[in-house]
Amino acid sequence: MSRDRLLEEPSNGGLVAIPLVLIVAITVLDLYTPADVHLGPLLVIAPALTASLSGTRGTALVGTLAVAALVLVAALEGGLTTANRTAQILALLVLSALTVFLRYVTERRERALSRARSVAATTQRVLLRPPPRRIGPLRVAWLYLSAEDATEIGGDPFAVGRAGHAATRVVIGDVRGHGLAAIGKASLVLSAFREGTHRCASLLELVTALDDSVSRNMDDVADTSVIEARSPARAFYPLAERVASFPATGPDDLLDRIHHDLLAHIGGPPADDAAILIIEHTPSHQLLRPRTH
């Protein structure tokens, strides 16, 4: 089933039946109440509730059933052509149509957001390729928290590369800004890093090559800074202190602990992109697989 189809008709199980039950209940009650008491206008609750449980077609169907139920009540009570009942039916018809229109607009926005997220995820994978989980004798764990919740894309670069002379190079940075505005700068840095990793024999040569490439291709080089995450009281996250208090475990467990501890410290989603990269050196004997007979 396509993504758009899922957005159009959300699956909410038995909750979708609630508006139908409301239509039946309100209709029955309206028939058994005194003639001067009209519960028909309450039928507008059904399409309004359906809009949060189903798609445009489902909302339109329930709205039609609600109007039909009100017409049925008016006909059975012999007041279909009275001014009061006519006004009620017209009002319910207009409100139901408005609810269907708003649901349609919401669906279009949801589809656009879904496409934006898909494009963002593809862009993130292509331009900011995540590092491998293992490179040489190193185990790698990483996490990226994007401040752009709508598109799930960020621009803070981090990468791990293996040089030709069996040396591992690591880069992590903080690009000024976040989201789509920062990803171009991050892509420039990472492209220069990946190329320089194989060409430069020393760290000094690599840093020089990175600086030269970025300076030539970027008018405004992004400033970098140790850690920016702050608590609601504006206290910086004490990374070194927190990491020292965690038990000695593998990189994946440490990454999970830092992730949850960071979110608890800042009291919610990050206001800026956050990149976490953890590297553990694995002794060579742990890389050897046991020989089976």
C-alpha positions in Angstrom: 0.0 0.0 0.0 1.4 3.4 -0.9 2.4 6.0 1.6 -0.1 8.5 0.3 -2.9 5.9 0.6 -1.9 5.4 4.3 -2.1 9.1 4.9 -5.4 9.4 3.2 -7.1 6.7 5.3 -5.4 6.4 8.7 -5.9 3.1 10.5 -7.4 3.7 13.9 -9.2 0.4 14.4 -12.4 0.5 16.3 -12.1 4.3 16.9 -13.5 4.9 13.4 -16.8 3.3 14.4 -17.3 5.9 17.2 -18.7 8.6 14.8 -21.2 6.1 13.3 -22.3 5.1 16.8 -22.8 8.8 17.6 -25.0 9.3 14.6 -27.2 6.4 15.5 -27.4 7.4 19.2 -28.2 11.1 18.5 -30.8 10.2 15.9 -32.6 7.8 18.2 -32.5 10.2 21.1 -33.8 13.0 18.9 -36.7 10.9 17.8 -37.7 10.1 21.4 -37.3 13.6 22.9 -40.1 16.1 23.1 -40.9 17.9 19.8 -39.6 21.2 21.2 -36.1 19.7 21.9 -33.8 19.3 18.9 -30.7 17.2 19.2 -30.0 17.1 15.5 -27.4 19.9 15.5 -25.2 17.6 17.7 -24.7 15.4 14.6 -21.9 17.8 13.5 -19.7 16.1 16.2 -19.5 13.0 14.0 -17.8 14.5 10.9 -15.6 16.6 13.1 -14.4 13.6 15.1 -14.0 11.5 11.9 -11.5 14.1 10.6 -9.1 13.2 13.3 -9.5 9.5 12.8 -9.8 9.0 9.1 -9.1 10.6 5.7 -11.0 12.9 3.5 -13.3 10.2 2.0 -14.1 8.8 5.4 -14.9 12.3 6.7 -17.1 13.0 3.7 -19.0 9.7 4.2 -19.7 10.4 7.8 -20.7 13.9 7.0 -23.2 12.7 4.4 -24.6 10.1 6.9 -25.0 12.8 9.5 -27.0 15.1 7.1 -29.1 12.1 6.0 -29.8 11.2 9.6 -31.0 14.8 10.3 -33.2 14.8 7.2 -34.7 11.4 8.3 -35.5 12.8 11.8 -37.2 15.8 10.3 -39.2 13.7 7.9 -40.4 11.3 10.6 -41.4 14.2 12.8 -43.2 15.9 10.0 -41.2 19.1 10.1 -38.9 18.7 7.1 -40.1 21.9 5.5 -40.2 24.0 8.6 -37.8 27.0 8.8 -36.1 25.6 11.9 -35.4 22.2 10.5 -34.3 23.6 7.1 -31.8 25.9 8.9 -30.5 23.0 10.9 -30.0 20.8 7.8 -28.3 23.7 5.9 -26.0 24.5 8.9 -25.0 20.8 9.3 -24.4 20.5 5.5 -22.1 23.6 5.5 -20.2 22.6 8.6 -19.7 19.1 7.3 -18.5 20.4 4.0 -16.1 22.7 5.8 -14.8 19.9 7.9 -14.2 17.8 4.8 -12.3 20.7 3.1 -10.1 21.2 6.1 -9.3 17.5 6.3 -8.4 17.6 2.6 -6.1 20.5 3.1 -4.5 18.7 6.1 -3.9 15.6 4.0 -2.2 17.6 1.3 0.1 19.1 3.9 0.8 15.6 5.3 1.7 14.3 1.9 4.0 17.2 1.2 5.7 16.7 4.6 6.0 13.0 3.9 7.7 13.7 0.6 10.0 16.3 2.2 11.0 13.8 4.8 11.8 11.2 2.1 13.9 13.7 0.2 15.6 14.8 3.4 16.4 11.3 4.4 17.9 10.5 1.0 19.9 13.7 1.0 21.2 12.9 4.4 22.3 9.5 3.4 24.0 10.7 0.2 25.7 13.8 1.4 26.3 13.0 5.0 26.9 9.3 4.7 27.1 7.7 8.2 30.4 6.1 9.2 30.7 2.3 9.3 30.1 0.4 12.5 33.6 -1.0 12.3 36.7 0.3 10.6 40.0 -1.5 11.1 40.5 -2.2 14.8 37.9 0.4 15.8 34.2 0.0 16.8 32.1 3.0 16.0 28.8 4.2 17.4 27.1 7.4 16.3 23.9 9.4 16.8 22.5 12.4 15.0 19.7 14.5 16.5 18.3 17.0 14.1 16.7 20.3 15.2 14.5 20.2 12.0 11.8 17.8 13.2 9.7 18.4 10.1 12.3 17.2 7.6 14.6 15.2 9.9 17.7 16.6 8.3 20.7 18.3 9.8 24.1 19.6 8.8 26.7 18.9 11.5 29.4 16.8 9.9 31.0 13.7 11.3 32.9 11.0 9.5 35.5 8.2 10.0 38.0 7.3 7.2 40.7 4.8 6.8 43.9 6.1 5.2 46.0 4.1 2.8 48.8 3.7 5.4 46.5 1.9 7.9 45.7 5.1 9.9 42.2 6.1 10.9 41.1 9.7 10.6 38.1 11.2 12.4 36.3 14.5 11.9 33.4 16.0 13.7 32.2 19.6 13.6 29.4 22.0 14.3 28.2 24.0 11.3 26.6 27.4 12.0 22.9 27.0 11.7 21.0 23.8 11.1 18.8 22.0 8.6 18.9 22.6 4.8 20.9 25.8 5.3 23.8 23.9 6.9 23.9 20.7 4.9 25.7 22.3 2.0 28.6 23.4 4.2 28.8 20.1 5.9 28.9 18.3 2.6 31.8 20.5 1.5 33.7 19.7 4.6 33.1 15.9 4.4 34.0 15.7 0.7 37.3 17.4 1.4 37.9 15.1 4.4 37.2 11.9 2.5 39.5 13.0 -0.4 42.2 14.2 2.0 42.1 11.0 4.1 43.6 9.0 1.2 45.9 11.7 -0.1 47.5 13.1 3.1 50.0 11.1 5.0 49.9 13.1 8.3 47.2 14.9 10.3 48.9 18.2 9.7 48.7 17.7 5.9 45.0 16.7 6.2 44.1 19.7 8.3 45.9 22.0 5.8 44.1 20.4 2.9 40.7 20.7 4.7 41.3 24.4 5.5 42.4 25.1 1.9 39.4 23.4 0.3 36.9 24.9 2.7 38.4 28.4 2.3 38.3 28.2 -1.5 34.8 27.0 -1.7 33.0 28.6 1.2 32.6 32.4 1.6 31.6 32.2 5.3 33.4 29.4 7.1 31.2 28.1 10.0 32.5 28.8 13.5 32.9 25.8 15.7 32.5 25.6 19.4 33.3 22.2 22.7 29.5 21.7 23.5 26.4 24.0 23.1 23.6 22.0 24.7 22.2 23.8 27.7 19.6 23.1 30.4 16.5 25.2 30.9 18.7 27.1 33.5 21.3 27.7 30.7 23.9 25.3 32.2 26.0 23.6 29.6 25.9 19.8 29.4 29.0 18.5 31.3 30.0 15.8 28.8 33.3 14.8 30.4 31.9 14.6 33.9 28.8 12.6 32.8 30.8 10.1 30.7 33.2 9.5 33.6 30.2 8.6 35.8 28.9 6.0 33.4 30.0 2.3 33.7 32.6 1.0 31.3 30.6 -0.6 28.4 30.7 -0.8 24.7 30.2 2.2 22.4 26.5 1.5 21.6 25.5 1.3 25.3 27.5 4.5 26.0 25.8 6.2 23.1 22.4 5.3 24.4 23.3 6.6 27.9 24.6 9.9 26.6 21.5 10.3 24.3 19.0 9.9 27.2 21.1 11.9 29.6 21.5 14.8 27.1 17.8 15.0 26.5 17.1 14.9 30.2 19.6 17.7 30.7 18.1 20.0 28.0 14.6 19.1 29.0 13.3 18.2 25.5 14.2 18.0 21.9 17.4 19.8 20.9 17.1 23.4 19.6 20.2 22.8 17.4 21.6 19.8 15.5 23.6 17.4 17.8 26.1 14.9 16.6 27.6 12.2 18.9 30.4 10.0 17.7 31.9 7.3 19.9 35.0 5.2 18.9 36.4 2.3 20.8 39.7 0.6 20.0 39.3 -3.1 19.8 42.3 -5.3 20.6 43.4 -7.3 17.6 42.7 -10.6 19.2 39.1 -9.7 19.5 38.9 -9.3 15.7 39.9 -12.9 15.1 37.2 -15.4 14.7 37.5 -18.7 16.4 38.4 -21.5 14.0 35.9 -24.3 13.8 36.7 -28.0 13.1 
